[in-house]
Amino acid sequence: MSYTIGFQAKDQKAILATEAATANQAVAIIAALRQSAEEIKFIRSPQEGEMGIEMLLLLAKEEAEEMPQRA
């Protein structure tokens, strides 16, 4: 499932967006954006629609559980 993350740079009016292929990648992008003082404006996916960070974290957890374990 793909994710679009909208964010606004500090002292900027424009809202920018970036894409992530997985929930885990989206969580990593959001963490990096938060460290650089960017404000998260939205998170959405075609399947789930708009969501909050809590829902994204839940989806990332489910995604990790579904991935096959490496030996």
Number of C-alpha atoms within 10 A of each C-alpha: 12 15 23 18 20 18 20 18 15 10 7 9 8 9 13 13 14 12 16 17 11 16 23 18 15 23 19 12 16 20 12 12 16 13 10 11 11 18 16 19 13 16 23 17 17 10 9 14 10 15 12 12 14 9 14 22 15 12 18 18 13 13 14 14 10 9 8 7 7 4 3
